[in-house]
């Protein structure tokens, strides 16, 4: 094996040795030219290449075509030869040597056929892969493909130029990839350091916690030991005093009996027995058993802790994949109104990525207005979710673009319709009235279908014209049956129902096929006492108002408990009989509580934020993309509208015990379940 000096590839030496290897023609020609130049510029005579051996005539010129040194005699013959008369002749001096590089051509540029030696090989037979001179082409097979060298050279030059450009582009990409790899190596080192620091910090906290717990236990031990010792010492001292008192009186009695006269015994005899008997009686009234037991037990069960510690912590070797990440937003935005996009990062396997720190960007690009771009503000929630907030300035068609680490998320770019702001002051008379018996709640599908929960223990489905197209469920306790379905929420092909009388939540398809249920009557986790409102957020988390338990519960989409917001107690955070629920554009939970006559606002973590409004027995609430709240007042017989700051801006009256309210996700139309009037009302919102 040897390495080629040109391409640097390792090559095996073929049979026949190195002499059969391909030669570098250019390098060989350069060596040949250098040899001629050396002879031309030397002070020694150069022999003529045409004269017979033994001739004494030195060469005087050099033929650049024949590659021959010629004497004066041969030069004359050369000039007289018709085929060679036009050959370039140079003198044997410095100037002649200089001209070799520009005038001399390699001999393999000339034909080797007899009588063709002075013909240049200007043609190429593609059939035979042979170079030809003009004379050869006249006698060559006419079926073969013969082309001029100059034409083929241009083609090959173009191909080589294209290959060079492609190579340059590939090298640019590879260089970028190398830079990215170096950056990634640095990031790995940074991640390693950060993870190492996090591990150290966690175990330092554990060590500190264990040490603090150890000191607490030792302090408790010392306190118990001291208490026992003190009590036993006091009891012992009491016993010792009694023994001393008894000894004192018995000694006195013995001495009196031995040394005193009868008169003295009579005089003192009554006193000594009395005191002694009193002491003896005191002994009888107390326990002579130690007032403390000696055992001090300690419960330090290390097995469970060790098992937990052996599983404590995890190292993750995965990263979110932009093509697998999901995002959620509405298809309509409003001018000069914050528009929110929720992003959930996921791995290539579709698993939720539980960490933040990934570069997420969002922009809104107008298809008109010279392609004006609005860049979003990104909030990293550090749990793998992100919120992008954009505020469009112009109405019309836009494109929404979301990237993660520079790569587009799935379904991006996505078309977005930006419209002018709503004007709720124009809400007066309903544009559509749908007759429906005892409507409780209402929800609007993306396709415009109207879902109405009724005290008939079913859900009516109307089309956009108000025609009944389906009835879901019936009265009962079975799967897909209802008892007062007071709350409904629909997202895509999934329908969630707050089955109030059965104290559960049911999950069905939008056509009514039963899928899942969870909950039963009670006050524990995943239990309800008359669930009324149900909504689903952008990350498929269910939020349910637990009416008579005075609380809000949050679940995953399959009913797994996540969080409870307890409304019992006093203070601004408390509420009674929660009913309607709605999420504002930031995902903040708004609670319409019948017994509180106000709207309470909480974060998705359950932290109290604020309250607003003074509705009378509010049972339904809906919030648009601009943050305007529409609250139905059951006892006030009206719909109150509040701006994003919580100020009441308009009231729609002449209602009869309105219950649920909803917004059409397509155009923002307002729907009200007017329970007392047995109708569902639709109000169109003008811009």
C-alpha positions in Angstrom: 0.0 0.0 0.0 1.1 3.6 -0.7 -0.5 7.0 -0.5 -1.2 8.8 -3.7 0.5 12.2 -3.6 -2.4 13.8 -5.5 -5.6 12.5 -4.0 -4.0 11.2 -0.7 -5.9 7.9 -1.0 -4.3 4.6 0.0 -3.7 2.5 -3.1 -2.5 -1.0 -3.6 0.4 -1.6 -5.9 -0.9 -3.5 -8.9 0.7 -6.6 -10.5 3.6 -5.4 -12.6 4.9 -2.9 -10.0 4.8 0.8 -9.8 5.6 1.2 -13.5 2.1 0.2 -14.5 0.5 2.9 -12.3 -1.2 5.9 -14.0 1.2 8.7 -14.5 0.7 12.4 -13.8 0.9 13.7 -17.3 1.2 17.3 -16.3 4.0 16.6 -13.9 5.8 14.4 -16.5 5.5 17.2 -19.0 6.9 19.7 -16.6 9.9 17.5 -15.9 10.4 17.1 -19.7 10.3 20.9 -20.2 12.7 21.5 -17.3 15.2 19.1 -19.0 15.0 20.9 -22.3 15.4 24.3 -20.6 18.4 23.0 -18.7 20.1 22.0 -22.0 19.1 25.3 -23.7 20.7 27.5 -21.0 23.8 25.5 -20.5 27.2 26.6 -21.9 27.8 23.1 -23.4 26.9 22.1 -27.0 23.7 20.2 -27.5 23.6 17.4 -30.0 21.2 17.5 -32.9 18.4 15.0 -32.4 18.0 14.4 -36.3 21.6 13.8 -37.3 23.1 10.4 -37.3 25.3 9.4 -34.4 28.8 10.7 -34.7 27.8 14.0 -36.4 29.7 17.0 -35.0 27.2 19.7 -35.9 25.7 21.1 -32.7 22.1 22.1 -32.4 21.2 25.7 -32.9 17.4 25.7 -32.3 14.7 23.7 -30.6 11.3 22.7 -32.3 8.5 23.1 -29.8 6.2 20.7 -31.7 8.7 17.9 -32.4 10.6 18.3 -29.1 13.8 18.1 -31.1 17.1 20.0 -30.9 18.1 20.8 -34.6 21.4 21.8 -36.2 21.5 24.3 -38.9 21.3 21.7 -41.7 18.4 19.9 -40.1 16.7 23.2 -39.5 16.7 23.9 -43.3 15.2 20.5 -44.0 12.6 21.1 -41.2 11.5 24.4 -42.8 11.2 22.8 -46.3 8.9 20.0 -44.9 5.3 20.8 -45.7 4.0 19.2 -42.5 6.6 20.8 -40.2 7.1 24.2 -41.8 4.7 25.9 -39.3 6.2 24.4 -36.2 7.4 26.9 -33.6 11.2 27.2 -33.5 13.0 28.9 -30.6 16.7 29.6 -30.1 19.0 28.0 -27.6 19.1 30.9 -25.2 17.3 32.4 -22.2 14.5 33.9 -24.3 14.0 30.5 -26.1 13.8 28.7 -22.7 11.3 31.3 -21.5 9.0 30.6 -24.5 8.8 26.9 -23.9 6.1 27.2 -21.3 3.8 29.1 -23.6 4.5 27.4 -26.9 5.5 23.8 -26.3 2.9 21.1 -26.2 3.2 17.6 -24.9 3.9 14.9 -27.5 0.8 13.0 -26.5 -1.1 15.9 -28.0 0.0 14.6 -31.4 -1.1 11.6 -33.4 1.1 8.5 -33.2 -0.2 7.0 -36.5 2.3 6.8 -39.4 2.4 10.0 -41.4 0.2 11.7 -38.8 2.9 12.5 -36.3 2.6 16.3 -36.8 -1.2 16.3 -36.5 -2.7 17.5 -33.2 -5.2 15.2 -31.5 -8.2 17.6 -31.7 -10.9 14.9 -31.7 -12.2 12.2 -29.3 -14.1 9.0 -30.1 -16.5 8.5 -27.3 -17.3 5.0 -28.5 -13.6 3.8 -28.3 -12.4 6.4 -25.8 -9.6 7.3 -28.2 -8.0 10.6 -29.1 -7.9 11.3 -32.9 -6.3 13.7 -35.3 -8.2 15.2 -38.3 -6.8 12.6 -40.7 -7.8 9.8 -38.4 -11.4 10.9 -38.3 -11.6 10.6 -42.1 -10.9 6.9 -42.0 -12.6 6.1 -38.7 -15.9 4.2 -38.3 -18.7 6.5 -39.2 -21.0 4.9 -36.6 -18.8 6.0 -33.8 -19.4 9.2 -31.9 -16.6 11.6 -32.5 -16.5 15.1 -31.0 -14.0 17.9 -31.0 -11.7 18.1 -28.0 -12.5 21.8 -27.4 -16.3 21.1 -27.2 -15.8 18.2 -24.8 -13.3 20.2 -22.8 -16.0 23.0 -22.4 -18.5 20.3 -21.3 -16.0 18.8 -18.8 -15.1 22.3 -17.6 -18.7 23.1 -16.9 -19.1 19.7 -15.1 -16.0 20.3 -13.1 -17.1 23.9 -12.3 -20.5 22.6 -11.2 -18.8 19.9 -9.1 -16.5 22.5 -7.5 -19.5 24.6 -6.7 -21.3 21.6 -5.2 -18.2 20.7 -3.3 -17.9 24.2 -2.0 -21.5 24.1 -0.9 -21.0 20.8 0.8 -17.9 22.0 2.4 -19.8 25.0 3.7 -22.4 22.7 5.1 -19.8 20.4 6.6 -18.0 23.4 8.1 -21.3 24.6 9.6 -21.9 21.1 10.9 -18.4 21.0 12.4 -19.0 24.4 14.0 -22.4 23.1 15.3 -20.6 19.9 16.6 -18.1 22.0 18.4 -20.9 24.1 19.8 -22.7 21.0 20.8 -19.5 19.6 22.4 -19.2 22.8 24.4 -22.9 22.5 25.3 -22.4 18.9 26.5 -19.5 20.1 28.7 -21.7 22.9 30.0 -24.6 20.5 30.6 -22.2 18.1 32.3 -20.9 20.9 34.6 -24.4 22.1 35.4 -25.7 18.6 36.0 -22.7 17.9 38.2 -23.3 21.1 40.2 -27.0 20.2 40.5 -26.1 16.7 41.8 -23.6 18.1 44.3 -26.1 20.7 45.4 -28.9 18.2 45.8 -26.7 15.8 47.8 -25.4 18.7 49.9 -29.0 19.6 50.7 -29.7 15.9 51.6 -26.6 15.8 53.7 -27.5 19.0 55.4 -31.1 17.8 55.9 -29.9 14.5 57.3 -27.4 16.3 59.6 -30.2 18.7 60.8 -32.5 15.7 61.4 -29.7 13.9 63.3 -29.3 17.0 65.6 -33.0 17.2 66.1 -33.3 13.6 67.1 -30.2 13.9 69.4 -31.8 17.0 71.0 -35.1 15.2 71.5 -33.1 12.2 72.9 -31.2 14.5 75.3 -34.4 16.3 76.3 -36.2 13.0 77.1 -33.2 11.6 78.9 -32.9 14.8 81.0 -36.6 14.7 81.8 -36.5 11.1 82.9 -33.3 11.6 85.0 -34.7 14.8 86.7 -38.0 13.1 87.6 -36.3 10.0 88.9 -33.8 12.1 90.9 -36.6 14.1 92.5 -38.4 10.9 93.4 -35.2 9.4 94.8 -34.7 12.6 96.9 -38.2 12.3 98.2 -37.6 8.7 99.2 -34.4 9.6 100.8 -36.0 12.3 102.9 -38.7 9.9 104.0 -36.1 7.4 105.0 -34.3 10.1 106.9 -37.5 11.2 108.7 -38.3 7.7 109.7 -34.8 7.1 110.9 -34.8 10.3 112.9 -38.1 9.4 114.7 -37.1 5.7 115.3 -33.7 6.8 116.7 -35.5 9.2 119.1 -37.9 6.5 120.1 -35.1 4.0 120.8 -33.2 6.6 122.9 -36.3 7.5 124.9 -37.0 3.9 125.6 -33.5 3.2 126.8 -32.6 6.4 128.8 -35.8 8.2 129.8 -37.9 7.7 133.0 -41.5 6.6 132.9 -42.6 10.1 133.5 -40.5 11.3 130.5 -41.7 8.5 128.3 -45.3 9.4 129.1 -44.6 13.1 128.4 -42.9 12.4 125.0 -44.5 9.2 124.0 -47.5 10.8 122.3 -45.5 13.1 120.1 -43.0 10.6 118.6 -45.5 7.9 117.5 -47.7 10.6 116.0 -45.0 12.1 113.8 -43.7 8.6 112.8 -47.2 7.4 111.9 -47.7 10.5 109.8 -44.5 9.8 107.9 -45.4 6.2 107.4 -48.9 7.1 106.1 -47.2 9.5 103.6 -45.2 6.5 102.4 -48.3 4.5 101.9 -50.0 7.2 99.8 -47.2 7.4 97.2 -46.0 4.9 94.6 -42.6 3.4 95.4 -42.2 2.3 91.8 -39.9 4.5 89.7 -42.0 7.2 88.1 -40.1 6.8 84.8 -39.4 3.7 82.8 -35.8 3.3 81.6 -36.5 2.5 78.0 -35.8 5.2 75.4 -36.7 3.8 72.0 -35.7 5.2 68.6 -37.3 4.4 65.3 -34.7 4.9 62.5 -35.9 2.7 59.7 -33.1 3.0 57.1 -34.4 0.4 54.7 -37.1 2.5 53.1 -34.9 5.6 53.0 -32.0 3.6 51.4 -34.4 2.2 48.8 -35.6 5.7 48.0 -32.0 7.1 47.9 -30.9 4.3 45.5 -33.5 5.6 43.1 -33.1 9.3 43.9 -32.5 11.4 40.9 -32.4 10.7 37.2 -30.0 11.5 34.3 -31.8 12.2 31.0 -30.1 11.6 27.7 -32.8 13.0 25.4 -33.7 16.3 23.9 -36.9 17.8 22.4 -37.4 17.2 18.7 -39.0 20.1 16.9 -40.9 17.8 14.5 -42.5 16.0 17.6 -43.3 19.2 19.6 -46.9 20.4 19.7 -48.4 23.8 19.9 -51.8 25.2 20.5 -53.5 28.5 19.6 -56.7 29.8 18.0 -56.9 30.4 14.2 -58.1 33.9 14.7 -56.1 36.8 16.3 -57.2 40.4 16.9 -55.4 43.7 16.0 -53.5 45.2 18.9 -54.5 42.3 21.1 -52.1 39.9 22.7 -52.2 36.5 20.9 -50.9 33.5 22.8 -49.3 30.3 21.6 -48.8 27.4 23.9 -45.8 25.1 23.1 -45.2 21.6 24.6 -41.8 20.2 23.9 -41.5 16.5 23.2 -38.8 14.0 22.4 -38.6 12.2 19.1 -40.5 9.3 20.8 -43.4 11.6 21.5 -42.6 11.8 25.3 -43.1 15.1 27.0 -39.7 16.8 27.7 -39.9 17.9 31.4 -37.2 20.7 31.2 -36.9 24.2 29.8 -33.9 26.0 28.4 -34.5 25.3 24.7 -34.5 28.2 22.3 -38.1 28.8 21.2 -39.0 31.7 18.8 -42.3 32.8 17.3 -43.2 35.4 14.7 -46.3 36.5 12.9 -45.7 37.6 9.2 -48.3 39.5 7.3 -49.1 38.3 3.8 -49.9 41.9 2.9 -48.6 45.2 4.2 -45.1 44.5 2.7 -44.7 41.3 4.8 -44.6 43.2 8.1 -43.3 40.9 10.9 -44.2 40.8 14.6 -41.8 39.0 16.9 -43.1 37.2 19.9 -42.1 37.3 23.5 -41.4 33.8 24.9 -41.9 32.7 28.5 -40.1 29.6 29.5 -42.1 27.8 32.2 -39.0 25.5 32.9 -41.2 22.4 32.7 -41.0 21.8 29.0 -43.8 24.3 28.1 -43.5 27.7 26.6 -45.9 30.6 26.0 -45.3 32.8 23.0 -47.1 36.2 23.1 -47.5 38.2 19.9 -49.4 41.4 19.3 -50.4 41.9 15.6 -50.7 45.5 14.4 -52.6 45.0 11.1 -55.6 43.0 10.0 -55.6 40.5 7.2 -54.0 37.1 6.4 -50.8 36.3 8.3 -48.4 33.4 8.7 -47.5 32.0 12.1 -44.0 30.6 12.4 -42.7 28.8 15.5 -39.2 27.4 15.7 -37.2 25.4 18.3 -33.4 25.6 18.0 -33.9 27.1 14.6 -36.1 24.3 13.2 -39.8 24.7 12.4 -42.3 22.9 14.6 -44.8 20.6 12.9 -47.6 22.3 10.9 -45.5 25.5 10.7 -45.7 27.9 9.0 -49.5 28.1 9.7 -52.1 30.4 8.2 -53.6 32.9 10.7 -56.5 35.3 10.3 -56.0 38.6 12.1 -59.2 40.6 12.5 -60.2 43.9 14.0 -61.2 44.1 17.7 -64.6 43.0 18.9 -67.2 45.7 19.8 -69.4 44.3 22.5 -71.4 47.5 22.9 -73.4 46.5 19.9 -74.8 43.4 21.6 -78.5 44.1 22.0 -80.8 41.7 20.2 -80.2 38.0 19.5 -79.6 37.2 15.8 -80.7 33.6 16.3 -83.0 31.8 18.7 -82.8 28.1 19.1 -85.7 26.4 20.9 -84.4 23.9 23.4 -86.0 22.5 26.6 -84.2 23.5 29.9 -80.8 24.3 28.4 -78.1 24.4 31.1 -74.8 24.7 29.3 -73.5 25.4 25.8 -70.3 24.7 23.8 -69.4 25.4 20.2 -67.4 23.0 18.0 -64.8 24.2 15.6 -67.1 23.2 12.8 -69.9 25.4 14.1 -72.1 22.7 15.7 -73.8 23.8 18.9 -73.8 21.4 21.8 -76.4 22.1 24.6 -76.6 20.2 27.9 -80.2 19.9 29.1 -82.0 19.0 32.3 -83.6 16.4 30.0 -80.5 14.4 30.9 -79.0 14.6 27.4 -77.0 16.7 25.2 -78.6 18.2 22.1 -76.5 18.9 19.0 -77.7 21.6 16.6 -76.2 22.6 13.3 -75.3 26.2 12.5 -78.8 26.9 11.3 -80.3 25.7 14.6 -81.6 22.4 13.2 -81.3 19.5 15.6 -78.9 16.9 14.2 -78.1 14.6 17.1 -79.1 13.8 20.7 -76.3 12.3 22.9 -77.1 10.2 26.0 -80.2 9.5 28.1 -81.2 9.5 31.8 -79.4 7.0 33.9 -76.1 5.9 35.6 -74.6 3.8 32.8 -71.8 4.7 30.5 -72.9 7.5 28.2 -76.0 8.2 30.4 -76.4 11.4 32.4 -78.1 12.9 35.4 -78.2 16.7 34.9 -75.2 17.3 32.6 -74.4 20.8 33.8 -71.1 21.4 32.1 -69.7 20.4 28.7 -66.4 21.2 26.9 -65.5 20.1 23.4 -62.1 20.0 21.8 -61.6 18.4 18.4 -63.3 15.0 18.4 -63.5 14.7 22.2 -66.4 15.8 24.4 -66.1 16.1 28.2 -69.3 16.2 30.3 -69.7 17.2 33.9 -72.3 14.6 34.8 -73.5 16.4 37.9 -76.1 14.1 39.4 -73.9 11.1 38.9 -70.9 12.9 40.5 -68.5 12.1 37.7 -67.0 13.4 34.5 -67.5 11.5 31.3 -65.3 11.5 28.1 -67.0 10.8 24.8 -66.4 11.4 21.1 -68.0 14.4 19.6 -70.6 12.0 18.1 -71.5 10.6 21.5 -69.5 7.4 21.8 -68.5 6.6 25.4 -64.7 6.6 26.0 -63.9 7.0 29.7 -65.2 8.2 33.0 -63.8 9.1 36.4 -65.1 10.3 39.8 -67.7 9.3 42.3 -69.5 11.0 45.2 -67.2 12.2 48.0 -64.8 14.8 49.1 -61.5 13.1 48.4 -59.2 13.4 45.4 -60.9 12.4 42.2 -64.3 12.6 44.0 -67.1 15.1 43.4 -70.2 16.5 45.0 -72.1 17.8 42.0 -69.5 18.8 39.4 -70.9 21.6 37.4 -68.2 23.3 35.2 -65.6 21.5 33.0 -63.0 23.0 30.7 -59.9 21.7 29.0 -56.7 23.8 28.6 -54.2 24.0 25.7 -52.2 21.1 27.3 -55.2 18.8 27.6 -55.6 19.3 31.4 -59.1 19.1 32.7 -60.4 21.7 35.2 -63.6 20.8 37.1 -65.7 23.0 39.5 -66.7 20.7 42.4 -69.9 22.7 43.4 -70.9 21.5 46.9 -67.3 20.7 47.9 -66.5 24.4 47.2 -63.3 23.6 45.3 -61.7 23.3 41.8 -59.9 20.1 40.8 -57.5 19.7 38.0 -56.9 16.4 36.2 -55.0 15.0 33.2 -57.1 14.1 30.2 -57.7 10.6 31.5 -58.8 11.7 34.9 -55.6 11.5 36.9 -55.7 14.0 39.8 -53.2 16.9 39.5 -54.2 19.8 41.8 -57.0 21.1 44.0 -57.9 24.7 44.6 -59.8 24.8 47.9 -62.4 27.6 48.2 -63.4 27.0 51.8 -62.4 29.4 54.5 -62.2 33.1 54.6 -60.2 35.7 52.7 -60.1 36.9 49.1 -59.1 33.4 47.8 -62.2 31.7 49.2 -65.4 31.0 47.1 -68.7 29.2 47.5 -70.6 27.0 45.1 -68.3 27.3 42.0 -70.1 26.8 38.7 -68.8 28.2 35.4 -65.1 28.1 34.5 -63.0 29.9 31.8 -59.4 30.4 30.9 -58.1 33.8 29.8 -55.5 34.2 27.0 -52.6 33.5 29.5 -54.2 30.3 30.7 -55.3 31.8 34.0 -58.4 30.2 35.6 -61.5 32.4 36.1 -64.1 30.9 38.5 -67.8 32.0 38.5 -69.0 31.1 42.0 -72.7 31.4 42.7 -72.3 32.0 46.4 -69.5 34.6 46.1 -71.1 37.1 43.7 -67.7 37.8 42.2 -65.3 36.2 39.8 -62.2 34.7 41.4 -58.9 34.4 39.4 -56.2 31.7 40.0 -53.0 30.7 38.3 -52.8 27.1 36.8 -50.8 26.3 40.0 -53.8 27.3 42.1 -52.3 30.6 43.4 -54.9 33.4 44.0 -54.5 36.4 41.7 -57.4 38.7 42.0 -61.2 39.1 41.9 -63.5 41.3 39.8 -67.2 42.0 39.1 -70.3 41.8 41.2 -72.5 39.3 39.3 -75.7 38.0 40.9 -75.5 34.2 41.1 -73.0 33.8 38.2 -73.3 30.4 36.6 -71.6 30.7 33.3 -68.5 32.5 32.0 -66.6 32.7 28.7 -63.4 34.7 27.9 -62.4 35.8 24.4 -58.9 36.0 23.0 -58.6 39.7 24.0 -59.3 38.9 27.7 -62.9 40.2 27.7 -65.1 38.2 30.1 -68.8 37.4 29.5 -70.6 36.4 32.7 -74.2 35.1 32.8 -76.1 36.2 35.9 -78.8 33.7 36.8 -80.5 35.9 39.4 -79.7 39.1 37.6 -81.3 37.9 34.3 -78.5 39.4 32.2 -75.1 38.9 30.6 -72.4 41.2 32.0 -69.3 42.0 29.9 -66.0 43.0 31.6 -62.8 44.3 30.0 -59.4 42.6 30.7 -58.9 44.8 33.8 -62.2 43.6 35.3 -64.3 46.8 34.6 -67.9 46.2 33.5 -68.4 47.8 30.1 -71.8 46.5 28.9 -74.8 44.5 30.0 -77.2 42.4 27.8 -80.6 42.3 29.6 -84.1 40.8 29.0 -82.9 37.3 29.7 -84.6 34.7 31.9 -82.3 32.9 34.2 -79.3 32.6 31.8 -77.0 29.7 32.7 -74.1 28.7 30.4 -72.4 30.9 27.9 -69.9 30.2 25.1 -68.1 31.8 22.2 -67.8 30.6 18.6 -64.1 29.9 18.1 -64.5 30.9 14.4 -66.0 34.4 14.6 -66.5 35.2 18.3 -70.3 35.0 18.3 -71.8 34.8 21.8 -74.2 31.9 22.7 -76.3 31.9 25.9 -78.3 29.0 27.4 -81.3 31.0 28.5 -82.6 28.4 30.9 -85.9 30.0 32.0 -86.9 30.8 28.4 -86.1 27.3 27.0 -83.9 28.9 24.3 -80.3 29.2 23.2 -79.5 32.7 22.0 -76.9 33.7 19.5 -75.5 37.3 19.4 -73.2 38.4 16.6 -70.3 40.6 17.6 -69.5 43.4 15.2 -66.0 44.8 14.7 
